[in-house]
């Protein structure tokens, strides 16, 4: 592709880090993973970080930890409000824990929650909100705080697409009680496969340590908030199971790569933001395409565009022109997820209408952003859009 959707952010430092792990012979979760967790928690400004094998698994661990916490657990049947546009694994963990999804429309400009629709969607059964920061753009968490007010509603963040974004000077992913991140190849940093959850809640942190590895007590401190006091008999304690957990452990290779990537993260976010400014400026030439309106400081995962009703071309033809110019293009995440057949397995309701989500589904698309200057790529984009006109 002349303008690919994603590109590697590795260089000799990541290769050397992997080689050091190979030479050590220690490949399963160990010291490098623990060191990366500390480094990422420091970047996010959180007390705790748990690394796992993917951002999708990170969402499972978040929901599972809320299910098993001692005070006000998130029990089956509870209602969780979700935006209608996101990736599949925003929703699946909620279904898998017996929760009832309530879909809410998005804002056609920010692509995040339509905040008026969110306020109207809350019912007496609402126990949680899953805020998704889409394509690098944080939600307006000041308004969400006002909407929730004093109600007993827990806020989680699926921040898998928005690492490095900030709102009111604070990292996205830290406004909820927990926030998930992805370190897949196409994301802001890459450990190839990997995910993280940050939180300031020690009980939730320890629950996720336990759930991440089989539900056993082995990775918990001696005095902990999950099982109390661990036995000093390592032979017995190492195989004591207290929660129905998973094997979501990351590899040492992922931790070692992550340590190098997180050092580069601030610089990569600066480049992505600079590219975002260039993209927004370029798109003023094409008012028939609507671009994402930034909230706070986006980390610009990718560049969305939505064809306005009076656009001189169809989305199908625009995608064809992009393909001719070798511009990699995708739908906006999963479009309106509520249209998918998989919902027949889920307990869900729809609040109001999903007008904007339907519009995104039918007339939206996005292209990539990268951690380096995109002058040539954006020139290719401009040429393709001029042909479309």
Order of alpha helices (4+ residues) and beta strands (2+ residues): alpha-alpha-beta-alpha-beta-alpha-beta-alpha-beta-alpha-beta-beta-beta-beta-beta-alpha-beta-beta-alpha-alpha-beta-beta-alpha-beta-alpha-beta-alpha
